[in-house]
Each structure stands twice: as structure tokens, then as C-alpha cells.
């Protein structure tokens, strides 16, 4: 009998991760809030809405019964949208007594209103002393590519290194490799903030800009992510790793990225409400842009690209106008020499 893992969330990423674990010989319960998905996954071995071309392993089992999903689980992995983490965790919390599972998540966003990272939401909701972690799985990854066994490398971050190593071992195989990291703050910020920049990258593509422009956006976007992250106490080295520049590259360049696709549609002149309605899946960068706007003000941190994207999304600013304004800004040095490559304090 192998250790049981409960994967909460049967979207594209949750389904692919659950399927990978089954292929690795693990016992997996995939929880979905939608009972209609259960027979489709269990009997047809498909998840048509999220991964229409992907045949699931016969041994992958789904359930809409949350208690049954987490019963006996050694690891509980949250893979629901960021702004659903709290409500799902509130249901999980009372079921943890005496179980001590490792709690992990693979979400990439910041909670609206509270501005909390996902690990902070989990810690605020779940009963202390009833679990290990949280452990964060993040990095350059699209579910569609993992489903075809494309070589993928991710970060698994936790202050509890032993817990991170357990999760690392569960997932690793000949095409899926994880590296441990103790900078939970930096890993979660990199994962969330790159979604905002990816909306901008998509918008540039939709407007017809070329490779020079996209490279400029990604490079200066990374500078902003690093600036805010170090302001908040993250290790600047994290942002040149998998959950920083790695995730930024894949999200800003791939048609699999919902954030890139949303930005591309905006660049082609579509309205935001229509873009989100037609996407069929959550675009994390839209809500994250609002949180980043608020955090940058609180931290007194200059983030002109992120602010421009916020203005487009929430204030109706024309994309070409904000681009013109960005290019007309006063000249500055490339590097902020206030940053240091010394290790910053590690925070949960």
C-alpha cells in the first residue's frame, strides 16, 4: 500500500499533477467541487473541459466528497484558484484533527483584499499543530506540456526542509524534477507577480510588437518583481531561479498561458469582461494586478510596468497610451544598487 495523496482541484494543473502521481505509483484521490466531473474522470478517464486531448490513467480516481478525499492522506495538495483557497481550507481544517499530513499548494496568486500569499492564507485558516508545511510547488510549467511528458523542472519550497523533500520525492521521475528552496516568500511572490507581466507580454503580441519589445518587458518586469520581493524580505537570488525568471519566461511566451492569452486578446481590442468570460478558466494575473498595485504603494516600491497593466485592467487606460507613458519616463540606471545579493531573511 503506497502513501495516499489528496489533490484538491480538478482543473488542468490539478488533474495533470494527480495523474503524474498515479503514474509514479502513488495512491491519489482527486477532489473536485463539481460532481459532474467524477464519472467523466473515473469512467471515461477524461477531463474534457480542461484537457480534452489528455487520456488519464485508469487508476486515477476522482471524488466530490472532500472528507473521503483527505481521509488517510499523508499529503494534501491544494490546486484550486488562489481566491478559492480560503473557502476550501475552511472545509479541510476541521477534518485534520490527529492526522498530521503535509499541506502543500501549487497555486500562483495573491488573495484579494487581504493581499496574503497562499501559504499565509493556509496558515491563517488551518489549525496550528495539525499539519506540516505549508510546502509550495512552483516554477515554469504548463499542464499541457507536462501531460505530454515534456521535461519540466520546478521549485518545492518550505521552511520545513524535510517536508519539502517528501514532496520532492513523490513527484520526481524521468521528466519531472524538483529542487528544494527555503525562501517561501520569494517563491510565492515570483509565481504570482509574473502573471501580471505575462498579461503585458500577451498585449504586446496582440498589438504586433516584435521580439525586442517582448524582451524589454520581460527583463524590466523581472526587475520589478525582484524589487518588490526584496522590499518584502525575499532572497533576491530566488528571482533568478525557476520560480522567478524561469516561470516568467514560460508564462510570457506560451500560448498555453491564460494570462498571455488574456493579454493578447486585450491587445487585439477585446474588452476585459469578454476576455474573461470566453477564457473558461481563472486568469490569476487580473486579480493579482490589483493586489500588486496596493502592495507597491504600501511598500513605496516603484513598479511602472505593473502599474501600467493595472491601469489598463482597472481604469480603462488604452494600452498604447500606457506604453507611450512608460517610454517617456525619465532616464534611470539599469540596476538598483540598493539591492544586495546577500541572503535576505527567510520568511514563511
N, C-alpha and C positions, 0 to 999 in steps of 0.2 A: 504494500500500500504506500503510495507516494504522498508527500505533503499536499494538502489542498490549498489552492489559491482562489480567492474570490475576486473576480474582476467586475467592478461596478460601472456599468455603462457600455451599451452595445452599439455605439456609433462606430465609425470606421476604425479609429485608433484602438478603442477598447476591444473590438472584435478581432483585429489582427494580433494584438498582444496576447489575448486569450488563446487564439489559435496557435500562436508560436509556442506558448507554454505547453499546450497539449502535445504538440509535435516534439517537444523536449521531454516528453514522458511524464508530465505533471498532471495531477487531477485538478480540473478547473471548473468552477461554477461561474457562468457569465450572467450577471444580473441585468435585466432591462426593466425600465419603468413601463414599457409598452407590451402588454400581454400578447399582442398580435405577432410580435417578433419571435416568440417562443417556439411555436410549431414550425415556423419557417426555418429557424436555425437548427432545431432538433431533428426535424423530419426531412426537410429539403436540403439542409446543410448549405444554406444561402443567407445572405443579408442584403437583399435586393436593393433597398433604398441607398445604402451607404457603399456597398462593394458589389455591384451587380455582376462583375466578371470573376469573382473570387469564390472558389469551392472550398467550403470549410471542412475541417477534419471531422470524420464521423463520430469521434469521441467527445467533441466539444458539446457541452450541454448548457442550455440557457434556462433561466427561470425568472419569473416576475415576483417571486417570493423572497424578499430581502433576508428574512431570518434564515430560510433554508440555504440561501447562497453563502452566508458568512458562517453558518454553523460548522465548527470544526476547522475553520480556515486558519492556517499558520500565517498567511499574508493576505491582507485586504488592500486591493489596489483600486483607488478612485480614478476613473477615466470618464468623468462627466464634465460638461462645460463648467467653467470657473464659477459662474454665478448660480450654479445648482449645487455646488459643493456643500454649502452650509445646510441646505434642506436635507440632502442625503445623509450627511454626517449626523444631523439631529436624529434621524431614524436609526442610524447604526449605533450611536452612543449607548443607549440602554441595553443593547444586545451584547456588549463587550464584557460584562462582569465575569471575572475569573478566567478569561480566555487568553489574554496577553499576546495577541497577534502583532505582527509588524504592520503598521499602517504606511502605505505608500500612495503616491499620486503621480499622474502623468498629464496633468492639466497645465496650460500655459496662459495665464492671465492674472489680473488683479481684480479683487472684488469691488464692485461699485459701492459707493457711499462709504464703506469702512476703509477702503484703499489697502486692505490687507492682502498679503501674499497667501497662496493656497495653504501652505503649511501652517501659517498663523491662524487661518480660519479653522483648520482641523484641530489645532491645539486649543482654540477658544471653545470649541463645541464638544469635543470628545473628553470623556472623564479621565483626569490625570491618573497615572498609575495603572491603567487598564490596557496599555498597549506600548509597543516600542516604535520609535521613529518620531516624526514622520520622515520618510525617505522620498526623495524627489527623483523621478526619471525624466530626463530632458535631453535635448540635443537635436541635430539635423536629421529629421525623419518624417517621411510621409507614409501613411498607411499603405497607399497603393504600391509603393516601391518595396516595402517590407513584405507585402503579400506575394511578390514575385521573387523573394529571397535576394533582393539587391543588398550588397554589403552595406551594413549600417553600423555606425559607432555612436554611442550615447554616453551621457554622464549619469551616474547614480550618486546623489548627494545626501548626506546626513551627518549630523554631529555624532551620532552613534555609528562609528565606522563598521562595527560588527554587523549591525542591521543592514547597512548598505552592501556589505559583502555577501550577505544571504541573498538579497535581491539580485545582485550581480551574477551569482552562480545560477540562480533559477533561469535567467534569460539567456545566458551566453551559449552560442553554438557556432557553427562554421560560417554564418553570415551575419550574426548579430553579436556585437561586442560592446561591453560597458566598462567604463573607467570610473573609479570612485573619486569623490571630491567632498570636502567638509564645508565648503562655502555655500551653504543652502541659500543664503540671501542673494549672492551673486548669480547663482544658477537660476533661481526663480525670476529675478529681475531680467536677466538676459532673455529667458524664454518668453516673458510677457512683452517686453519692450520691442523686440524685433518684429512682432506682429504689426505694430504701428508703422514702422519703417517699410514693411512689406506692402502695406496699402499704398504708400507713396511710390514704391517701385512699380507696382501694377499701374498706377495712374500715369506714370511717365511712359510706360509702354503703350497704354491706351491713347496717349497724346501723340505717339510717334517718335519720341525721343530715342536716341541711339545708345550704344554701349558706354560711351564716355559719361553720359549723364547718369546712367544707372550705377556706374562705378563710383561716381561722385556722391550720389545719395547714400549708397551702402557704407562707404568709408566714413563720411561725416555722420551718418546715422549711428555707426558704431562708436564714434567719439562721444555722441550724446548719451548713448546707453552707458558707456563707461563712466562718463562724468556724473550722471545721476547715481549710478551704482556705488561709486567711491564716496560720494557725498553721504550716502546712507550707510556706509561701513563695509561694503563688499571688497573682496580682494580684486584689484584691477587685472590680475593675471587670468581670472576666470573668464573675462570677456574676450580673450584671445584664444579661448578653448572651444570645446564642442558646443557648449550651451550659450556661447557668445557669438563669435564670428562664424562658427560652423552652422549654427541654426539660422543666423541672419542670411548667409549665402543661400541655403536651400529654400528658405521661405520667400526670398526676394527674387528668385529666378525660376521657380517651378510653377507650371500650370496646375499642379496638384494643390497648391496653396490657396485656401479660401480667401485669405487676406489679399494675396496678389490678385486673385480673380475679381474680388470686390473692387480693388483699386483700378484695375484695368477697365472694368465696366464704368466706373466713375469718370475715368479719363476719356472714355468714348461718349460721354454726355448723358449717361443714365442717372436717374435720381437715386439717392441712397435708399429710400424706402423700397423702391422697386428692386434694387440690387439685393437687399437683404431678404425680401420676400421670395425672390427667384433662386436664392442660393440653396435653400433646403437644409442647411446646416448652420451652426453658430459661427459667426465671424468674430473671433475673440478680439481682434485689434480695434474694432469700433468702440466697444466699451472701455478697453484699456486706454485708448487715446484720451478719454475724459479723465481717467484716473491719473495718467501721466501729466496732463495739464495741471491738475491740482497738486500733485506731488512736486512738480518742478517749481511751482510758486512757493510751496511750503519750505522747500529746501533752498530757495533762492538760487536755482540752478538754470543756466542758460541752455535751452533746448529748442532752437529756432525751427528745425525741421519737424519735430514732433508737434510743436505749437502750430505750425502751418497746416499740418494734417488735421489737427483738432479744429482749426478754423474752417476747413473745408467740410468736415463731417458735421459740426455742430453749429456753425454760424453762417453756413451757406456761402462761404467765400469761393469765388471762382479759382480753379486750380492754376490757371495761367497767371492770375494776379498774384497769388502767394509765391509762385516761382519767381516772378519778377521782383517781388519784395525781398525774397531771400538773396537773390543775386546782387541787389543794390545795397546790402548791408555793408557797414564799414569794414575795411580790411583788417584781418587779425592774424596772429601767428597760428601755424598749423597745430602746434601742440600746446596743451595747457600744462605749464610746468609746475602747477600746484599739485599735479598728480604725482604719486610715487609708486614705484613698483615693489616697495616693501609690502610684506603681507599685512593686510588690514585685519582688524579684529573679526573673528569668526562669529557669526550670529545665526540663530535658528530661524 
